Amino acid sequence: MFVDVHTHLTHERFTGDLPDVIERAKSAGVHSIVCNGLDPESNRTVLQLSETYPEVLAALGIYPIQAIHSLLDESYGGEKITAFDVNAEIQFIREQSLQKNIVAVGECGMDGYWASEGTFAEQERVFRELVQISIDANIPVIVHSRKLEKRTLEVLASMEAPKVIMHCYCGKVKWAIQYANSHGFHFSIPANAAKNGNFIKMLKELPPERVLTETDAPYLAPVRGERNEPANVVGTVEFWAELTGVSLEDKAKVVQDNFSRLFDSPPSANSKTKQ
C-alpha cells in the first residue's frame, strides 16, 4: 500500500498513455495518487480525473508563479503562463472545498527562484488565502517553497496550519526537523531521493511520522531525463527501508499511517464513489 501525495497527471506528457500510467501504479501497490492543480485549466482537469479514476484524489491550487503572472517582467524565464483572474480562482477552490470535492489545497506556496522580490508580497497574499481555505476545510495544504523555504515555513506557522505537506523541500534540513517537531509539518520525499543529499538526510533525520512520498511526476524521475510516474514512489520507500535497516513492509506502513492520519482516510480505490 503506497501513496503519491504530489503529482501532475494533467501534464501533456501523460496525454497519450494516462490509463497505462494509472494501471502501472495500481499494479505496484499505489492506491492513492493526489493530483495537484496549478491554475484554472489544470484544476478543472484534476477534478475530471478524480471522477474518472478512483485512485486519483483531487487537490486544487494556484502555483506561485501563476499567482503573480501580472507582475512578471522580462527577466522571467519559465514556461508561458496564461492570464486569469486569481481572486476568482481562489473563490472556486474555496467552493470546491466546501462541497468536499477535494482532499487538499495545492500546489501553492512561494517561489524565489523564478520570481523577483517585488512579487513576494502578492505571492504571500495568495498563499495565505489558500492556506486559510485548507484550515477552514480541515484538509492538508501542499506547499511549494523553492528558494523561500524559511519565509514559507514562517507563514504556515504563524497561521497555525494543522495539516501541512512541504513538497520537494530543498531548504535547510535543520529547519525541516524544527518545524516537523514543533508544528507537526509533513515532508514529502520525491522519487529521486537516492541521488539527492538533502533528501537522504531528511529520510535519516526527520521523525518517521512526518514523512510522506511523492513523485512530482512527470518531473524528478529516479533516472534523470526520464518521465516520472506514480509507481516510482515504491522505489523511494525501498530506499528508505535500506537506508534505515527496516523492512519495506514496515516503512510502507509508516507512510500509509501518516497519509491516513493526515487525510483522515480519504476514499480508497475500492470505496470511492464517482459523481
VEXMARKE-508565 format. One line per field, with one value per residue (C-alpha): residue number from 1; residue in three letters; x, y, z. Coordinates in Angstrom, 2 decimals, decimal comma, padded with zeros to 5 digits. Example, Ala and Ser with C-alpha at 12.3 -4.5 7.8 and 13.67 -1.06 7.14 Angstrom:
<atoms>
seq <- [1;2]
type <- [ALA;SER]
X <- [012,30;013,67]
Y <- [-004,50;-001,06]
Z <- [007,80;007,14]
</atoms>
This chain:
<atoms>
seq <- [1;2;3;4;5;6;7;8;9;10;11;12;13;14;15;16;17;18;19;20;21;22;23;24;25;26;27;28;29;30;31;32;33;34;35;36;37;38;39;40;41;42;43;44;45;46;47;48;49;50;51;52;53;54;55;56;57;58;59;60;61;62;63;64;65;66;67;68;69;70;71;72;73;74;75;76;77;78;79;80;81;82;83;84;85;86;87;88;89;90;91;92;93;94;95;96;97;98;99;100;101;102;103;104;105;106;107;108;109;110;111;112;113;114;115;116;117;118;119;120;121;122;123;124;125;126;127;128;129;130;131;132;133;134;135;136;137;138;139;140;141;142;143;144;145;146;147;148;149;150;151;152;153;154;155;156;157;158;159;160;161;162;163;164;165;166;167;168;169;170;171;172;173;174;175;176;177;178;179;180;181;182;183;184;185;186;187;188;189;190;191;192;193;194;195;196;197;198;199;200;201;202;203;204;205;206;207;208;209;210;211;212;213;214;215;216;217;218;219;220;221;222;223;224;225;226;227;228;229;230;231;232;233;234;235;236;237;238;239;240;241;242;243;244;245;246;247;248;249;250;251;252;253;254;255;256;257;258;259;260;261;262;263;264;265;266;267;268;269;270;271;272;273;274;275]
type <- [MET;PHE;VAL;ASP;VAL;HIS;THR;HIS;LEU;THR;HIS;GLU;ARG;PHE;THR;GLY;ASP;LEU;PRO;ASP;VAL;ILE;GLU;ARG;ALA;LYS;SER;ALA;GLY;VAL;HIS;SER;ILE;VAL;CYS;ASN;GLY;LEU;ASP;PRO;GLU;SER;ASN;ARG;THR;VAL;LEU;GLN;LEU;SER;GLU;THR;TYR;PRO;GLU;VAL;LEU;ALA;ALA;LEU;GLY;ILE;TYR;PRO;ILE;GLN;ALA;ILE;HIS;SER;LEU;LEU;ASP;GLU;SER;TYR;GLY;GLY;GLU;LYS;ILE;THR;ALA;PHE;ASP;VAL;ASN;ALA;GLU;ILE;GLN;PHE;ILE;ARG;GLU;GLN;SER;LEU;GLN;LYS;ASN;ILE;VAL;ALA;VAL;GLY;GLU;CYS;GLY;MET;ASP;GLY;TYR;TRP;ALA;SER;GLU;GLY;THR;PHE;ALA;GLU;GLN;GLU;ARG;VAL;PHE;ARG;GLU;LEU;VAL;GLN;ILE;SER;ILE;ASP;ALA;ASN;ILE;PRO;VAL;ILE;VAL;HIS;SER;ARG;LYS;LEU;GLU;LYS;ARG;THR;LEU;GLU;VAL;LEU;ALA;SER;MET;GLU;ALA;PRO;LYS;VAL;ILE;MET;HIS;CYS;TYR;CYS;GLY;LYS;VAL;LYS;TRP;ALA;ILE;GLN;TYR;ALA;ASN;SER;HIS;GLY;PHE;HIS;PHE;SER;ILE;PRO;ALA;ASN;ALA;ALA;LYS;ASN;GLY;ASN;PHE;ILE;LYS;MET;LEU;LYS;GLU;LEU;PRO;PRO;GLU;ARG;VAL;LEU;THR;GLU;THR;ASP;ALA;PRO;TYR;LEU;ALA;PRO;VAL;ARG;GLY;GLU;ARG;ASN;GLU;PRO;ALA;ASN;VAL;VAL;GLY;THR;VAL;GLU;PHE;TRP;ALA;GLU;LEU;THR;GLY;VAL;SER;LEU;GLU;ASP;LYS;ALA;LYS;VAL;VAL;GLN;ASP;ASN;PHE;SER;ARG;LEU;PHE;ASP;SER;PRO;PRO;SER;ALA;ASN;SER;LYS;THR;LYS;GLN]
X <- [000,00;001,86;000,84;001,88;000,84;002,05;001,80;000,76;-001,14;-002,65;000,74;000,88;003,47;000,69;-001,73;-001,03;-000,98;-002,54;-004,66;-001,47;000,27;-002,59;-002,60;001,15;000,71;-002,09;-000,02;002,86;000,55;-000,05;-003,64;-003,84;-002,48;-003,03;-003,12;-002,27;-003,68;-001,77;-004,24;-007,87;-007,34;-005,40;-007,66;-010,71;-008,88;-007,84;-011,50;-012,35;-009,55;-010,70;-014,13;-012,68;-010,06;-010,87;-007,16;-006,80;-007,60;-008,07;-006,00;-006,63;-004,18;-002,51;001,21;003,15;004,28;000,76;-000,44;001,69;001,59;000,64;003,80;006,34;008,82;011,24;013,62;011,17;012,47;009,95;007,08;004,45;001,56;-001,99;-003,54;-006,55;-008,47;-006,55;-009,19;-011,92;-009,88;-009,31;-013,08;-013,54;-011,13;-012,96;-016,28;-014,84;-013,52;-016,94;-018,52;-015,91;-014,77;-011,10;-008,86;-006,22;-005,33;-002,27;000,01;000,53;003,22;006,05;008,85;012,09;013,71;011,66;010,19;011,81;011,45;008,91;006,39;006,84;004,08;001,47;002,69;002,25;-001,24;-002,46;-000,67;-002,28;-005,75;-005,23;-003,80;-006,87;-009,11;-007,28;-007,61;-011,32;-011,94;-009,62;-007,71;-003,96;-002,19;000,52;003,29;005,90;008,71;011,61;014,26;011,82;011,73;012,20;009,57;007,10;007,57;007,14;003,86;002,45;003,50;002,03;-001,31;-001,16;-001,94;-002,53;-002,11;000,97;002,83;006,07;006,51;010,07;011,51;015,05;015,80;017,98;017,29;017,54;014,53;012,59;013,31;012,45;009,05;008,27;008,80;007,33;004,39;003,83;004,62;005,00;007,63;007,04;010,18;010,50;011,41;014,95;015,79;018,69;020,57;019,95;021,92;019,25;016,53;018,80;019,50;015,80;014,97;017,60;016,79;013,12;010,68;009,32;005,76;006,31;007,49;005,37;006,20;005,65;006,81;006,04;005,53;006,40;009,34;012,08;012,34;014,76;016,66;017,43;015,72;013,07;009,41;008,43;005,18;003,36;004,59;008,05;007,10;007,74;011,43;011,57;010,13;012,54;015,44;014,24;013,99;017,55;018,83;017,41;017,73;013,99;011,80;009,97;006,67;007,36;008,30;005,34;003,08;004,64;003,90;000,40;-000,34;000,96;-001,19;-004,32;-003,88;-003,30;-006,02;-008,48;-008,62;-009,81;-011,81;-009,83;-009,94;-012,49;-014,83;-014,65;-017,96;-017,91;-020,30]
Y <- [000,00;003,05;006,68;009,57;012,86;015,15;014,55;016,39;013,89;016,80;017,42;016,97;014,21;011,95;012,69;009,53;006,84;008,02;004,85;002,78;005,05;004,57;000,82;000,56;002,46;000,12;-002,94;-001,57;-001,19;002,57;003,01;006,82;009,43;013,05;015,08;018,75;021,64;024,81;027,13;027,19;024,79;022,15;022,49;021,56;018,71;017,41;017,29;015,37;012,87;012,28;011,35;009,04;007,20;006,03;006,13;009,82;012,29;015,97;018,83;022,29;025,15;028,13;027,78;030,74;031,96;031,73;033,69;036,71;036,37;040,04;041,12;039,09;041,08;040,33;038,56;035,67;032,65;029,92;028,38;030,58;031,45;032,24;035,18;034,53;036,09;034,92;036,02;034,24;031,05;031,33;031,52;028,49;026,48;027,59;026,45;023,07;022,61;023,42;020,88;018,34;017,71;017,95;016,25;019,00;022,53;022,70;023,17;026,60;028,48;030,91;030,93;032,90;031,09;032,36;035,48;038,69;040,20;042,69;039,84;038,32;040,32;039,29;035,69;035,67;037,20;034,47;031,78;032,90;032,83;029,29;028,12;029,56;027,51;024,37;025,34;026,07;022,79;020,79;019,37;019,39;022,18;021,03;023,60;024,80;026,78;026,97;029,48;030,93;027,98;029,84;032,50;029,87;027,88;031,05;031,92;028,44;028,52;031,99;030,78;027,63;025,47;022,00;019,87;020,86;018,90;020,52;019,30;018,70;020,78;021,89;024,23;023,51;020,13;021,60;023,81;020,77;018,93;022,02;022,54;018,81;018,64;021,99;022,27;018,76;019,63;016,73;016,50;014,52;012,96;012,69;009,62;010,90;010,82;008,38;010,93;013,98;014,56;016,80;014,18;011,42;013,46;014,15;010,45;009,75;012,57;013,53;011,96;008,97;010,03;013,21;011,52;011,09;010,08;011,93;011,91;015,40;013,45;013,96;015,71;014,42;010,88;008,40;008,41;011,95;012,87;010,15;010,81;010,20;008,47;007,48;003,86;005,20;006,04;002,36;002,88;005,72;003,55;000,74;003,17;004,49;000,93;000,15;003,43;002,77;-001,01;-001,59;-003,81;-002,43;-003,51;-001,57;001,62;001,31;001,05;004,18;006,19;004,72;005,57;009,11;009,52;008,13;010,33;013,48;012,90;011,37;008,17;009,54;007,22;004,25;002,72;000,20;002,62;005,88;006,79;008,81;011,68]
Z <- [000,00;-001,30;-001,82;-004,05;-002,45;-005,22;-008,94;-012,10;-014,19;-016,14;-017,79;-021,56;-021,16;-019,89;-022,71;-024,69;-022,01;-018,75;-018,31;-018,54;-016,03;-013,56;-014,14;-013,51;-010,26;-009,17;-010,08;-008,00;-004,99;-005,18;-004,00;-003,71;-006,12;-005,13;-008,35;-007,87;-009,89;-010,75;-012,48;-013,70;-016,59;-014,66;-011,61;-013,64;-015,33;-011,90;-010,88;-014,04;-013,45;-009,88;-011,21;-013,86;-011,81;-008,25;-007,34;-008,21;-005,43;-006,27;-004,88;-006,34;-006,14;-007,73;-008,45;-007,00;-010,41;-011,83;-008,81;-009,78;-013,58;-013,97;-012,11;-014,08;-016,13;-018,95;-016,56;-016,12;-018,00;-017,17;-019,08;-020,68;-018,38;-019,45;-017,61;-015,37;-012,51;-009,45;-006,94;-008,87;-008,85;-005,11;-004,72;-006,99;-004,85;-001,72;-003,20;-004,15;-000,62;000,84;-001,50;-000,36;-003,91;-002,97;-000,43;-000,27;-001,37;-003,58;-005,23;-003,70;-001,84;-002,54;-005,10;-005,05;-007,94;-010,90;-009,31;-008,04;-004,59;-005,87;-006,26;-002,80;-001,09;-003,66;-003,60;000,15;-000,04;-002,40;-000,40;002,86;001,30;000,04;003,35;005,08;002,80;003,87;007,54;007,24;005,41;007,70;004,74;004,00;002,14;-000,29;-000,35;-002,85;-001,21;-003,67;-002,55;000,01;002,37;005,65;004,92;003,73;006,94;008,99;007,25;007,83;011,49;012,02;010,63;012,76;009,76;011,21;008,08;006,09;003,42;002,30;-001,27;-002,54;000,30;-000,51;002,40;005,40;006,95;010,44;009,61;008,40;011,63;013,68;012,06;011,95;015,70;016,75;014,33;013,02;009,39;006,98;004,23;001,03;-000,42;-004,23;-006,26;-006,96;-003,23;-003,59;-005,71;-003,55;-000,36;001,14;000,73;002,05;005,16;005,64;005,41;008,04;010,45;010,15;012,61;010,65;011,44;009,38;006,16;003,02;-000,55;-003,82;-007,41;-008,74;-011,96;-014,73;-013,03;-010,67;-012,02;-010,42;-013,72;-014,82;-018,08;-017,95;-017,34;-013,73;-012,75;-009,54;-009,49;-008,66;-005,07;-004,33;-005,02;-002,52;000,24;-000,70;-000,47;002,90;004,21;003,09;004,48;007,93;008,12;008,38;006,22;003,21;004,73;007,92;006,10;003,74;006,78;008,31;005,16;004,90;008,53;008,04;004,96;006,61;009,66;007,62;005,05;007,52;005,47;002,12;-000,17;-001,40;-004,86;-003,59;-001,85;-003,79;-005,40;-008,61;-009,01]
</atoms>
